[in-house]
Amino acid sequence: MPILTSQQLRKPPCRLCAGIVFLFLVALLVSTRVSAQETVVTLDPAETRIEYTLAATLHAVHGTFRLKSGVVRFDPATGKAGGAIVVDATSGNSGNDGRDSKMHREILESPKYPEIVFTPARVKGVVNAQGTSQMEVSGIFRLHGQDHEFALPLSIQIAGSQVTATVHFAVPYQKWGLKNPSTFILRVKDTVEIDVEVAGHLAAAPAK
């Protein structure tokens, strides 16, 4: 490689060099714009598992719910989020017809409130382009017709455009106004534990 003399170093940069610098700056600006672009995560109900556990004096009650739909939009630059995750409240199933009938009729009142909805408002944490990320999504949890501020801690795995996530949280259903199903013999906790595994895909939001 030829060594430049001090005289050559003092010369103004050539047009080719200036062009390369210009292209580099443009590429930097474009990449910054893309990285800050709003991202959309669409969840797949068929690949999503929602399980609940309600602890009791004699035994714990385990059951499932089905995801109806789920779309989360967020801006990595600001953390602002939107969209909605909708769970079918009428799909609650513990494997016991009598218990489930009471749950839907007296506790959830699912014929009247058929959906449980989480509306994200803000995403906290850095989402890696690939691999695992830890983050928190805060927003509004709508249950039994009432809105509650809530934050979900998420562990996310991204591979290409595919995304999976797991989350564990507790819902203080009695504090939120739902009836506690305890009887004289059977006593249950006033919170229910929720475990969720979701799958979906990532995409950049269309330019406005």
Steps between C-alpha positions, in 0.01 A plus 500: 500500500655837397579748778357847454736793539427791729434713192244251372334487839459880495320486164120527493331157488423371152145496367488120528590516870242771557244286320581202720462714812170636369364149428610384844309785664191427292518131592536594866195724485296234320600226744412727791163571348430130441604398851268762644210397277185375667498121532191279489472164675205285391422207730383159378203372707563141389858513637414681824444327835327671796479306826374601844552356846275578797641371829254348748506328840444150360651527154590751231268560208666506158339620180548670166374791291530561126652803332253667266738746334814694573685789336763713676652810340797678654758762415849386613617862513232632736360185664147607408274201429149420381279221373303244703528143629155344523422182696172313458353504853234247400772244419606451864523126564620309807369160393212503750165596349336598829795711613534665160130579484524678836814685388332634187164569664603646837867603485597616151141555382642423156165520315495869603878558478617261225848648456804562720716768336850630563576828321875577499608861545876489556789261450799518735830332418717443195369257239790321333470444125568130555522275805357553847377826652354586840241774503189634668177599330266726697145590411137443590361161602123487445326225699131466587430839341755687716836652399814453708854628446730203461856409402606170342861377527595321179779273385514522120683284248539626141619281212470668161147639484365246751451599862408300810446629851424367847343687789389417853285735707233503769155655472347626829150416380327555835664841543383581149138436594443138399333256737717257697361147440597373847249288691479393864706190417717616209706816538680648202754782463391849402751507212534278195836412341525533121762340273509595134704383204439693179630472147475740208697695244667839473458754225575867446194723499408643157643845440250778557 
